[in-house]
């Protein structure tokens, strides 16, 4: 498969050339949308949805319980439909917990601290209560556990990958974009659970639906599962996906491209279009672009023109400055017009101010 076709098919799978009818539909299609940056995860969904969704619309979906956010894989936070959270964690949760164990021991967080903190948090949240992260950390202090130096985050992480708590409704903010969620009990907040007959096969199918063309190595990177497990997933799902060439798969029912979908889009940092493959070079005009976009565990917001990253961009979320225009920083000359880039960034500006 040549690079141009690969990019075209991935744009369609990502709902960038075939936008979803609603924000929730976009989330369900991608399954798990990178959301370490809360604003970025919400914009990623809006960028994949028809029309001009606003930040307030995504917040409303969280408040209605149609979306949640948790550590679904790779020790990284994703936005996911709540009905899919439990079965995904059944595949990834224990591995994530074990991966963090050595760091937790270094912080003095053993089984006793885990049990005490979980018991206290369950008690505080029972009956539909919700806590901000600061209030959660106050509970840890009351137990004699200092939440600083990432202890509080690691306790929240451990309870999340075990499926005890989830980040749900959005904490209101007087002015400027919202930036925090309440922690709630999963068993009370999540009202419906999907139960795939074969969760591992379902995981690969859903990955291909939202990211294909891709193969086992890509799925292993994205899911955080071992390559052997990823290959078993491919085998189990072979009758539910289409192999377009040796080891590369696409959805059996890809979404229909929409003629009005923009060919130039602004995407957040850590966007699935760039991040979720073992080899990220197909999205770049040249290999030397890759470290300019993502390096050292960080990734910049990007502008994508016809499947190729042509610029990065900057924008402040600070109160009083979030209404300003995002600033592009070109990487490829002539790949997109100034008008196209401006239109892509304006769609984001309208999102974050609405």
Secondary structure, DSSP 8 states (H G I E B T S, - for coil): --HHHHHHHHHHHTTSSS-BSSHHHHHHHHSEEE-SSHHHHHHHHHHTBSS---HHHHHHHHHTTS-EEEEEETTEEEEE-HHHHHHHHHHHHHHHHHHTHHHHHHTT--HHHHHHHHHHHHHHHTTT--B-HHHHHHHHHHTT---TTTHHHHHHHHHHHTTSEEEEEE---SSS----EEEEEHHHH-------SSHHHHHHHHHHHHH-SB-HHHHHHHH---HHHHHHHHHHHGGGEEEEETTEEEETT-----TTS-SEEEE-TT-HHHHSSS--GGGBSSGGGHHHHEETTEE--EEEETTEEEEEEE---STTTTTS--EEEESSTTSS-HHHHHHHHHHHHHHHH-
